[in-house]
Amino acid sequence: MKRINLSSNKFFVVVLTLFLVSTAAFTASAFSEYEEDAAAGLYKDLNQEYRITEFKAGSLEYKTLQRLEANIIESGFKDEEFKLHHIHDQLINAYYIGDGNIMLFEGLLQKLNTEDQLAGLVAHEMGHAVEKHLTEDLERNMGLSILNLLFNHFTDDQYQTMTNVAQNLIANGYSREQEQESDIYAVDLMIRSGYDPQGLIELMKIFKENSSNFKLLEFTQTHPIPESRIEYLEDYLAQKNSKNAAVNSSSENQNSSQKQPVTVNRQKFENKLITFSYPESWKFSQERALKAEIKFRYQLEAEEVKGEIFMEDLSSKTFMETSRKQFNYAAIMAEENGFEVEKSNLSTDQLNIYQLLLQREKEFKLEYFINQKNKQQMLKLSFKITGSNRIQKKKLIEQLINSIKFK
């Protein structure tokens, strides 16, 4: 939140994130392999300077984190685990070191009076992660390519430089815009979780009370002082309350006018490797597989939907050997070709399921990369949707995806 000297200044507060994902949207795994390594190194450094423990399952801090986690709606983070660590030091501070690890200093915890204030602090940390702020800074400061970030294609020197950049962020903080994004995210997450977002404003007042001569730094540092943060948070809450009142007044009419879901008769697709169900009006025709790695290939013809489905054995590939990497690469290529890309991780206990939603002018596409856990046979499905009824067609495709079973 503020520019600090980690070794000496006890009253400046920083809420920071080390988080590495693709710039388009969420990667299949919200916490990258690089982030895991960087977080481990930073944790080791902190552990040499401070005594660190994890909050126990029955503690208020742990319960607050669980409640916030349960209300994350961003698909890339729904199944990820954040962890709260207690640093036994009187420094008034808190930050996020990556791989789900949030560090809370005892000095700051002693200043909190309510669970809402605690929730505001933790939700803000989560906001830096979800908003991908470290990725923005790494790209700006180092010029790393998306492929480097996704697939860890960097040298030992680059790796150390990336870690140094991350450590520098802890010492200097994020920009005004990034801090504001994280504050706004925290408000929305608190509301979804049943917390009073006024707790975040109260947290800003705690920062103000413990920041000496902070007002003088407003024009010399990149981070907003608590007064300005309080102002835009109050404005945002006022706008949100006004909007909610308008929505509630018209919700009854909206509900009565909603269309009922269309019931569609379905039939079963089955071969030696998979089964799934699909609308009986859709027609699948088998196509010739030109490579030995392709186990089967089908074309789909339906009203306002064209598609392809094939299964590929990735075990012979040395680099793109997982559906996750195929998914990330496809997203990069789509962006190169001018598509707006939305990425989602829809995985279940049995299957890795990665979805791309691609839009460009009048084009609307859905792509899925699916495999059984720890298996290297990838099922890829591609759909191009035309016409105006995209939502209904997308629901039919989602029903198909949810019905897939591997033999």
C-alpha positions in Angstrom: 0.0 0.0 0.0 2.8 2.4 0.9 6.5 2.8 0.1 8.3 1.2 3.0 11.7 0.2 4.3 11.2 -3.3 5.4 14.1 -3.3 7.9 13.4 -0.1 9.8 10.0 1.6 9.3 7.4 0.2 11.6 4.5 2.3 10.6 4.1 2.2 6.8 1.8 -0.5 5.6 2.1 -2.4 2.4 -0.3 -5.0 0.9 1.4 -6.7 -2.0 1.1 -9.7 -4.3 3.5 -12.0 -6.1 1.3 -13.6 -8.7 2.2 -15.0 -12.1 -0.4 -15.8 -14.7 -1.0 -15.3 -18.4 -1.9 -11.7 -19.3 -5.1 -12.7 -21.2 -7.0 -14.0 -18.2 -6.6 -16.8 -15.8 -4.2 -19.6 -16.6 -5.4 -23.2 -16.0 -3.5 -23.1 -12.7 -3.9 -19.8 -10.9 -0.5 -20.2 -9.1 2.3 -20.8 -11.6 5.4 -23.0 -11.1 7.5 -19.9 -11.1 5.3 -18.4 -8.4 5.7 -21.5 -6.3 9.5 -21.3 -6.4 9.5 -17.5 -5.8 7.2 -17.9 -2.9 9.3 -20.6 -1.4 12.4 -18.5 -1.6 10.7 -15.4 -0.1 9.2 -17.5 2.7 12.6 -18.9 3.5 14.1 -15.3 3.7 11.3 -14.1 5.9 11.6 -17.2 8.1 15.2 -16.4 8.8 14.3 -12.9 10.0 11.0 -13.6 11.8 9.1 -16.4 13.6 6.3 -17.6 11.3 3.4 -19.9 12.1 0.2 -20.8 10.3 -3.1 -19.9 11.8 -4.9 -22.9 13.2 -8.2 -24.2 11.7 -10.3 -22.9 14.6 -8.9 -19.4 14.6 -10.9 -16.3 13.5 -8.3 -15.6 10.8 -8.6 -19.1 9.4 -12.4 -19.0 9.4 -12.4 -15.6 7.8 -10.1 -16.8 5.0 -12.4 -19.8 4.4 -15.5 -17.7 4.2 -13.8 -15.4 1.6 -12.5 -18.3 -0.4 -16.0 -19.8 -0.7 -17.2 -16.7 -2.4 -14.5 -16.3 -5.1 -16.2 -16.3 -8.4 -13.2 -16.1 -10.8 -13.0 -19.5 -12.4 -9.2 -19.7 -12.3 -9.2 -19.2 -8.5 -12.3 -21.2 -7.4 -10.4 -24.3 -6.5 -7.1 -22.7 -5.4 -6.1 -22.5 -1.8 -4.9 -19.4 0.0 -2.9 -19.8 3.2 -2.6 -17.3 6.1 0.7 -17.0 8.0 1.3 -15.2 11.3 4.5 -13.3 11.6 5.3 -12.7 15.2 6.6 -9.1 15.0 5.2 -5.7 15.9 5.7 -4.3 12.4 2.4 -2.9 11.1 2.4 -4.8 7.8 0.9 -7.5 5.6 1.7 -8.8 2.2 1.2 -11.7 -0.2 4.3 -13.7 -1.3 2.7 -15.9 -4.0 1.4 -19.4 -4.2 -1.5 -18.6 -2.0 0.5 -17.4 0.9 -0.7 -14.3 2.8 1.6 -12.9 5.5 0.0 -11.0 8.5 2.2 -9.3 11.0 1.2 -9.3 14.7 1.6 -5.5 14.9 -1.1 -4.9 12.3 -3.4 -7.6 13.8 -3.3 -5.9 17.2 -4.6 -2.7 15.5 -7.8 -4.5 14.1 -11.0 -4.3 16.1 -13.5 -6.3 14.1 -13.8 -9.3 11.8 -14.9 -7.0 9.0 -11.6 -5.1 9.2 -9.7 -8.4 9.1 -11.8 -9.6 6.1 -11.1 -6.3 4.3 -7.3 -6.8 4.8 -7.4 -10.4 3.6 -9.7 -9.7 0.7 -7.4 -6.9 -0.5 -4.5 -9.3 -0.6 -6.6 -11.7 -2.7 -7.5 -8.8 -5.0 -3.8 -8.3 -6.0 -3.6 -11.9 -6.9 -6.9 -12.1 -8.9 -6.0 -8.8 -10.7 -2.7 -10.2 -11.8 -0.6 -7.2 -10.7 2.7 -9.0 -10.6 2.4 -10.1 -14.2 1.9 -6.4 -15.2 5.0 -5.3 -13.4 7.1 -8.2 -14.7 6.2 -7.4 -18.2 6.7 -3.7 -17.8 10.1 -4.0 -15.9 11.6 -7.0 -17.8 9.8 -7.3 -21.1 9.3 -11.0 -20.7 7.3 -12.8 -23.3 4.0 -14.5 -22.6 5.6 -17.8 -23.6 8.4 -17.3 -21.0 5.9 -16.6 -18.3 3.6 -19.5 -19.2 6.2 -22.2 -19.8 9.2 -21.1 -17.6 11.4 -20.6 -20.7 14.0 -18.4 -19.0 17.6 -18.6 -18.0 18.9 -18.8 -14.4 19.9 -15.1 -14.6 16.4 -14.2 -15.8 14.9 -16.3 -13.0 17.0 -14.5 -10.4 16.1 -11.1 -11.9 12.4 -12.0 -11.7 12.8 -12.9 -8.1 14.6 -9.6 -7.5 11.8 -7.7 -9.2 9.3 -9.5 -6.9 11.3 -8.6 -3.8 11.5 -5.0 -5.0 7.7 -4.9 -5.3 7.5 -5.9 -1.6 9.7 -2.9 -0.7 8.1 -0.4 -3.0 4.5 -1.4 -3.5 2.1 -1.3 -6.4 0.7 1.7 -8.4 -2.3 3.7 -7.4 -4.4 2.0 -10.1 -3.4 -1.4 -8.9 -4.1 -0.6 -5.2 -7.5 0.8 -6.2 -8.3 -2.3 -8.3 -7.5 -4.5 -5.3 -9.6 -2.3 -2.9 -12.6 -2.5 -5.3 -12.2 -6.3 -5.6 -12.1 -6.5 -1.8 -15.4 -4.6 -1.5 -17.1 -6.9 -3.9 -15.7 -10.1 -2.3 -16.7 -8.9 1.2 -20.3 -8.2 0.1 -20.5 -11.7 -1.5 -19.2 -13.2 1.7 -21.6 -11.4 4.0 -19.1 -8.9 5.5 -19.7 -5.2 5.9 -17.4 -3.4 3.4 -17.3 -0.5 5.9 -14.6 -2.7 7.5 -12.3 -1.9 4.7 -12.8 1.8 5.1 -12.2 1.4 8.8 -8.9 -0.4 7.9 -7.9 2.7 5.9 -8.4 4.8 8.9 -6.2 2.5 11.0 -3.5 3.0 8.3 -3.9 6.7 8.5 -3.6 6.8 12.3 -0.3 4.9 12.1 1.3 6.7 9.2 3.5 9.6 10.2 3.6 12.6 7.9 2.1 10.4 5.2 0.2 13.3 3.6 3.4 14.9 2.5 4.2 11.9 0.4 1.0 12.1 -1.7 2.7 13.7 -4.7 6.0 11.9 -4.4 5.0 8.3 -4.3 2.8 6.2 -6.5 0.4 4.9 -3.9 -2.7 6.8 -2.7 -2.9 8.0 0.9 -5.6 6.6 3.1 -7.8 9.8 2.7 -8.0 9.3 -1.1 -8.7 5.6 -0.7 -11.4 6.3 1.8 -13.0 8.8 -0.6 -13.1 6.5 -3.6 -14.3 3.5 -1.5 -17.1 5.6 -0.1 -18.1 6.7 -3.6 -18.0 3.1 -4.9 -20.1 1.9 -2.1 -22.7 4.7 -2.6 -22.9 3.8 -6.3 -23.2 0.1 -5.6 -26.0 0.6 -3.0 -27.9 2.9 -5.5 -27.6 0.3 -8.2 -28.7 -2.6 -5.9 -31.8 -0.6 -4.9 -32.7 -0.1 -8.6 -32.1 -3.8 -9.4 -34.2 -5.0 -6.4 -37.1 -2.7 -7.4 -37.4 -4.3 -10.8 -36.3 -7.9 -10.0 -39.9 -9.2 -9.8 -40.8 -8.0 -13.3 -37.5 -9.4 -14.6 -38.1 -12.8 -13.1 -41.6 -13.0 -14.6 -40.4 -12.1 -18.1 -37.5 -14.6 -18.2 -37.8 -17.4 -20.8 -38.1 -20.9 -19.6 -35.2 -23.2 -20.5 -35.6 -25.2 -23.7 -36.0 -29.0 -23.2 -33.9 -30.8 -25.8 -34.0 -34.5 -26.6 -30.5 -36.1 -26.5 -28.7 -39.1 -27.8 -25.5 -40.8 -26.9 -22.1 -40.7 -28.6 -19.9 -43.7 -27.8 -16.7 -45.2 -29.1 -13.9 -47.3 -27.5 -12.5 -44.4 -25.6 -15.3 -42.0 -24.5 -19.0 -41.4 -24.2 -21.1 -38.2 -24.1 -24.6 -37.1 -24.8 -25.7 -34.4 -27.3 -28.9 -33.0 -28.9 -30.4 -35.5 -31.2 -30.6 -32.9 -34.0 -26.8 -32.6 -34.1 -24.9 -34.8 -36.5 -21.4 -36.2 -36.0 -19.5 -37.7 -38.9 -16.2 -39.6 -38.5 -13.2 -38.1 -40.4 -9.9 -39.7 -41.3 -7.1 -39.1 -38.8 -3.9 -38.2 -40.7 -1.5 -38.6 -37.8 -0.8 -41.7 -35.7 -1.2 -39.7 -32.5 -4.8 -38.8 -33.4 -7.0 -41.6 -32.0 -10.2 -40.4 -33.6 -11.6 -37.3 -35.3 -15.3 -36.3 -35.9 -16.9 -33.3 -37.5 -20.1 -31.7 -36.1 -22.9 -30.2 -38.2 -25.9 -28.5 -36.4 -28.1 -25.5 -36.8 -25.9 -22.4 -36.0 -23.1 -24.7 -34.7 -20.1 -26.3 -36.5 -17.5 -28.2 -34.6 -14.7 -30.7 -34.4 -13.8 -33.3 -31.8 -10.6 -35.4 -31.7 -8.4 -37.3 -29.3 -4.7 -37.0 -29.4 -2.0 -39.0 -27.6 0.5 -36.4 -26.2 2.9 -38.9 -24.6 5.4 -38.5 -27.5 5.6 -34.7 -27.2 8.6 -33.3 -25.3 7.2 -29.8 -24.6 3.5 -29.5 -25.3 2.7 -32.8 -23.5 -0.2 -31.7 -21.4 -3.7 -30.4 -22.2 -2.9 -27.4 -19.9 0.0 -26.3 -22.1 -2.0 -27.0 -25.3 -4.7 -24.8 -23.8 -2.3 -21.9 -22.9 -0.7 -22.0 -26.3 -4.0 -22.0 -28.1 -5.0 -18.9 -26.1 -1.8 -17.1 -27.1 -2.3 -17.9 -30.8 -5.9 -16.7 -30.6 -4.8 -13.4 -29.1 -2.1 -13.1 -31.9 -5.0 -13.5 -34.4 -7.0 -10.7 -32.8 -9.5 -12.7 -30.7 -10.7 -11.5 -27.3 -9.9 -14.4 -25.1 -11.6 -15.6 -21.9 -10.0 -18.6 -20.2 -11.6 -20.9 -17.6 -10.5 -23.9 -15.6 -13.6 -26.2 -15.2 -11.7 -29.2 -13.8 -13.4 -31.9 -11.8 -12.0 -34.6 -9.5 -11.6 -36.9 -12.4 -10.9 -34.6 -15.4 -8.8 -31.6 -16.3 -11.1 -29.3 -18.3 -9.9 -26.1 -19.8 -12.2 -23.8 -21.7 -11.4 -20.9 -24.1 -14.2 -18.5 -25.1 -13.0 -16.6 -28.2 -14.6 -13.5 -29.8 -13.6 -11.5 -32.8 -16.0 -9.1 -34.5 -19.0 -11.5 -35.3 -17.0 -14.7 -34.6 -17.8 -16.7 -31.5 -15.9 -19.8 -30.6 -15.6 -22.3 -27.8 -12.6 -24.6 -27.4 -12.1 -27.3 -24.7 -8.9 -29.2 -23.8 -9.8 -32.2 -21.6 -7.8 -35.2 -20.2 -8.1 -37.6 -17.3 -6.1 -36.7 -14.3 -2.4 -37.8 -14.8 -3.2 -39.1 -18.3 -1.7 -37.8 -21.6 -4.6 -38.5 -24.0 -6.2 -35.1 -24.7 -9.7 -34.7 -26.0 -10.1 -31.4 -27.9 -13.5 -30.0 -28.8 -13.9 -26.9 -31.0 -17.2 -25.1 -31.7 -18.1 -22.2 -33.9 -21.4 -20.6 -33.0 -23.3 -18.4 -35.5 -26.7 -16.6 -35.2 -28.1 -14.6 -32.3 -29.0 -17.3 -29.8 -25.5 -17.9 -28.5 -26.4 -18.3 -24.9 -28.7 -21.3 -25.6 -26.2 -22.9 -27.9 -23.4 -22.4 -25.3 -25.6 -24.1 -22.7 -26.1 -27.1 -25.0 -22.3 -27.4 -25.5 -21.7 -27.1 -21.7 -24.2 -30.0 -21.2 -22.2 -32.1 -23.7 -18.9 -31.3 -21.9 -20.4 -32.2 -18.5 -21.6 -35.6 -19.8 -18.2 -36.7 -21.1 -16.9 -39.9 -19.6 -13.6 -41.7 -20.4 -13.5 -45.5 -20.6 
